[in-house]
Amino acid sequence: MPSDTALAQLAVIATNDRATPSLVYRALLRSIRDGQMVPGAKLPNERELAQQLNTSRTAVRSALAMMERQGLVLRRVGSGTYLTDDADLVFDRMDQTSVGNHEAVPSFAEIVEGRLLFEPAMMHLVVSRVQEEEILDMRRTLEQILAAPTWEDFKEQIYALHRQMFASTRNKFLMQIMASILDDRRAVLFDGRDTDKPAPPAVRQQTHKDLKAIVDAIAARNAKLAEELVSDHLMRTLATINIWQ
């Protein structure tokens, strides 16, 4: 790895946008895509990144922690933070469906934004109430995600897993929320095109890996880790909606 790399000015975050870790993550992904940050490069420190992105150090720190858990950056004590050598391959594993706004139902971005407000914290309820047989059902659904024959089935299995998590809370209000979310997503065919074609294997494998980590945390009765992983998953999802537009 190079010990240091001069970076071009990164894409700033608009001042009228709240400087969330999701927006910082999005800006950093775009910088990787545009070649402003190259695999193996040393990143500027948090203060410099915050200045370049026109955001806060807190948002930068949270985004970098999320990227570290994802395997996109490495932190070296006494040296700094580096992009991994295969950081640019993240796009091959990303579900890059472009989604639109809808008059009759909430947009996908609105749904994910809303879920971020409560779903990570909901994991404490999941962990405290989930039964062992429900965890086994979740693991079976994970395998269906990996083996989904079409893109539409891939999406259906993802939401089947989320419904299982919501159901394990034993809270009818929360279950009703997820049922409504699924109805809204089905109404627009999950914003997909060519839904009868298979999702790319790399996308299915990465999604399976991310969601399996959440199920593993639930099985280990580790509510704090499950909360962190769900927050990461939803923030990455929100950050990558229409990322190429």
C-alpha positions as CSV (number, residue, x, y, z in Angstrom):
1,M,0.0,0.0,0.0
2,P,1.2,3.5,-0.7
3,S,2.0,5.4,2.6
4,D,0.3,8.5,1.4
5,T,-1.7,9.7,-1.5
6,A,-2.7,13.2,-2.5
7,L,-6.4,13.3,-3.2
8,A,-8.4,15.5,-5.5
9,Q,-11.2,17.6,-3.9
10,L,-13.9,15.2,-2.9
11,A,-17.6,15.8,-3.6
12,V,-19.0,18.0,-1.0
13,I,-22.3,17.5,0.8
14,A,-24.8,20.2,0.2
15,T,-25.1,22.5,3.2
16,N,-28.9,22.2,3.2
17,D,-28.5,18.4,3.7
18,R,-28.2,17.0,7.2
19,A,-24.6,15.6,7.5
20,T,-25.6,12.0,8.2
21,P,-23.1,9.2,8.1
22,S,-25.1,7.8,5.2
23,L,-24.4,10.9,3.1
24,V,-20.7,10.8,4.0
25,Y,-20.6,7.1,3.0
26,R,-22.3,8.0,-0.3
27,A,-19.8,10.8,-1.0
28,L,-16.9,8.5,-0.3
29,L,-18.3,5.8,-2.6
30,R,-18.7,8.3,-5.3
31,S,-15.1,9.4,-4.8
32,I,-13.9,5.8,-5.2
33,R,-16.1,5.5,-8.3
34,D,-14.7,8.7,-9.8
35,G,-11.1,7.8,-9.1
36,Q,-10.5,10.5,-6.5
37,M,-9.8,7.8,-3.9
38,V,-8.0,4.7,-5.2
39,P,-7.7,1.3,-3.6
40,G,-4.7,1.1,-1.2
41,A,-4.6,4.9,-0.7
42,K,-4.2,6.5,2.6
43,L,-7.2,8.7,3.5
44,P,-7.0,12.1,4.9
45,N,-7.6,12.3,8.7
46,E,-11.1,12.9,10.0
47,R,-10.7,16.7,10.3
48,E,-9.4,17.0,6.7
49,L,-12.2,14.7,5.4
50,A,-14.8,16.7,7.2
51,Q,-13.4,19.9,5.7
52,Q,-13.3,18.5,2.2
53,L,-16.8,17.0,2.4
54,N,-18.2,20.1,4.1
55,T,-19.6,18.0,7.0
56,S,-18.9,17.2,10.6
57,R,-16.1,15.0,12.1
58,T,-18.8,13.0,13.9
59,A,-20.5,12.1,10.6
60,V,-17.1,11.2,9.1
61,R,-16.1,9.1,12.0
62,S,-19.4,7.1,11.9
63,A,-19.1,6.6,8.1
64,L,-15.5,5.4,8.4
65,A,-16.5,2.9,11.2
66,M,-19.3,1.6,9.0
67,M,-16.8,1.2,6.1
68,E,-14.4,-0.6,8.3
69,R,-17.0,-3.1,9.4
70,Q,-17.8,-3.5,5.7
71,G,-14.2,-4.2,4.9
72,L,-13.6,-1.1,2.8
73,V,-11.1,0.6,5.0
74,L,-8.3,-0.5,7.3
75,R,-7.3,1.5,10.4
76,R,-3.6,1.2,11.3
77,V,-2.6,2.5,14.7
78,G,-0.1,5.2,14.4
79,S,-0.3,5.3,10.6
80,G,-3.8,6.2,9.5
81,T,-6.8,4.9,7.6
82,Y,-6.4,3.2,4.2
83,L,-8.8,2.0,1.5
84,T,-8.5,-1.7,1.1
85,D,-6.9,-3.0,-2.1
86,D,-10.2,-4.3,-3.4
87,A,-12.4,-1.3,-2.3
88,D,-13.4,-0.6,-5.9
89,L,-15.0,-4.0,-6.1
90,V,-17.8,-2.9,-3.7
91,F,-19.8,-1.8,-6.7
92,D,-19.9,-5.3,-8.2
93,R,-21.6,-6.4,-4.9
94,M,-24.0,-3.6,-4.7
95,D,-27.7,-3.7,-5.6
96,Q,-27.7,-0.6,-7.9
97,T,-31.4,-0.5,-8.8
98,S,-32.4,3.0,-9.7
99,V,-35.7,3.9,-7.9
100,G,-38.1,6.7,-8.4
101,N,-40.7,8.7,-6.6
102,H,-44.3,7.5,-6.5
103,E,-47.5,9.4,-6.0
104,A,-49.6,6.6,-4.5
105,V,-47.0,5.0,-2.2
106,P,-43.8,6.2,-0.4
107,S,-40.6,6.0,-2.3
108,F,-38.0,3.5,-1.4
109,A,-35.8,6.3,0.0
110,E,-38.6,7.5,2.2
111,I,-39.2,4.0,3.5
112,V,-35.6,3.3,4.3
113,E,-35.2,6.8,5.9
114,G,-38.2,6.0,8.1
115,R,-37.0,2.5,9.0
116,L,-33.7,4.0,10.2
117,L,-35.5,5.9,12.9
118,F,-36.7,2.8,14.7
119,E,-35.6,-0.5,13.3
120,P,-32.1,-0.6,14.7
121,A,-33.5,0.0,18.2
122,M,-36.2,-2.7,17.5
123,M,-33.5,-5.3,17.6
124,H,-33.4,-5.2,21.4
125,L,-37.1,-6.3,21.3
126,V,-36.2,-9.0,18.7
127,V,-33.4,-10.4,20.8
128,S,-35.4,-10.5,24.0
129,R,-38.4,-12.3,22.4
130,V,-37.2,-14.4,19.5
131,Q,-37.7,-18.2,19.8
132,E,-35.1,-20.7,18.6
133,E,-37.4,-22.1,15.9
134,E,-37.9,-18.6,14.6
135,I,-34.1,-18.2,14.2
136,L,-34.0,-21.5,12.3
137,D,-36.7,-20.1,10.0
138,M,-34.6,-17.0,9.5
139,R,-31.6,-19.2,8.5
140,R,-33.8,-21.1,6.0
141,T,-34.9,-17.8,4.5
142,L,-31.2,-16.7,4.2
143,E,-30.6,-19.7,2.0
144,Q,-33.5,-18.8,-0.1
145,I,-32.0,-15.3,-0.6
146,L,-28.8,-16.9,-1.8
147,A,-30.7,-19.3,-4.1
148,A,-33.4,-17.0,-5.4
149,P,-33.9,-17.8,-9.1
150,T,-35.1,-14.3,-10.1
151,W,-34.6,-10.7,-9.1
152,E,-38.2,-10.4,-7.9
153,D,-37.9,-13.6,-5.8
154,F,-34.6,-12.2,-4.4
155,K,-36.5,-9.2,-3.2
156,E,-39.4,-11.2,-1.9
157,Q,-37.0,-13.4,0.2
158,I,-35.3,-10.3,1.7
159,Y,-38.6,-8.9,2.8
160,A,-39.6,-12.4,4.1
161,L,-36.6,-12.3,6.4
162,H,-37.4,-8.8,7.6
163,R,-41.0,-9.9,8.3
164,Q,-39.7,-12.8,10.4
165,M,-37.6,-10.3,12.4
166,F,-40.6,-8.0,12.9
167,A,-42.8,-11.0,13.8
168,S,-40.4,-12.1,16.5
169,T,-41.1,-8.9,18.4
170,R,-44.6,-10.2,19.2
171,N,-45.7,-6.6,18.6
172,K,-48.7,-6.3,16.3
173,F,-48.1,-2.7,15.5
174,L,-44.6,-3.4,14.3
175,M,-45.8,-6.3,12.3
176,Q,-48.4,-4.1,10.7
177,I,-45.8,-1.6,9.7
178,M,-43.7,-4.2,7.9
179,A,-46.8,-5.6,6.1
180,S,-47.6,-2.1,4.9
181,I,-44.0,-1.6,3.7
182,L,-44.1,-4.8,1.8
183,D,-47.4,-3.9,0.2
184,D,-46.0,-0.6,-0.9
185,R,-42.9,-2.2,-2.4
186,R,-44.8,-4.8,-4.2
187,A,-47.1,-2.1,-5.7
188,V,-44.2,-0.8,-7.7
189,L,-42.6,-4.2,-8.3
190,F,-39.7,-3.2,-6.0
191,D,-38.7,-0.5,-8.6
192,G,-37.2,-3.3,-10.6
193,R,-36.7,-3.9,-14.3
194,D,-36.4,-7.3,-15.9
195,T,-37.6,-8.8,-12.6
196,D,-37.8,-12.2,-14.2
197,K,-34.0,-12.3,-14.6
198,P,-31.6,-13.5,-11.8
199,A,-29.9,-11.0,-9.5
200,P,-26.1,-11.0,-10.0
201,P,-24.5,-13.7,-7.9
202,A,-22.1,-11.2,-6.2
203,V,-25.1,-9.1,-5.2
204,R,-26.9,-12.1,-3.7
205,Q,-23.8,-13.2,-1.9
206,Q,-23.1,-9.8,-0.4
207,T,-26.8,-9.4,0.7
208,H,-26.7,-12.9,2.2
209,K,-23.5,-12.0,4.1
210,D,-24.9,-8.8,5.5
211,L,-28.2,-10.2,6.6
212,K,-26.6,-13.4,7.9
213,A,-24.5,-11.3,10.2
214,I,-27.7,-9.7,11.6
215,V,-29.3,-13.2,12.2
216,D,-26.1,-14.4,13.8
217,A,-26.2,-11.5,16.2
218,I,-29.8,-12.2,17.0
219,A,-29.0,-15.9,17.6
220,A,-26.1,-14.9,19.9
221,R,-28.6,-12.7,21.8
222,N,-26.3,-9.7,21.2
223,A,-28.8,-6.8,20.8
224,K,-26.2,-4.1,20.7
225,L,-24.4,-5.8,17.7
226,A,-27.7,-6.5,16.0
227,E,-28.7,-2.9,16.4
228,E,-25.3,-1.7,14.9
229,L,-25.5,-4.1,12.0
230,V,-29.1,-3.2,11.1
231,S,-28.2,0.5,11.2
232,D,-25.2,-0.2,8.9
233,H,-27.4,-2.2,6.5
234,L,-30.1,0.5,6.3
235,M,-27.6,3.4,6.1
236,R,-25.7,1.7,3.2
237,T,-29.0,1.0,1.5
238,L,-30.1,4.6,1.8
239,A,-26.7,5.9,0.6
240,T,-26.7,3.8,-2.5
241,I,-30.2,4.6,-3.8
242,N,-29.8,6.2,-7.2
243,I,-26.1,6.6,-6.4
244,W,-25.2,7.0,-10.1
245,Q,-27.7,9.8,-10.7
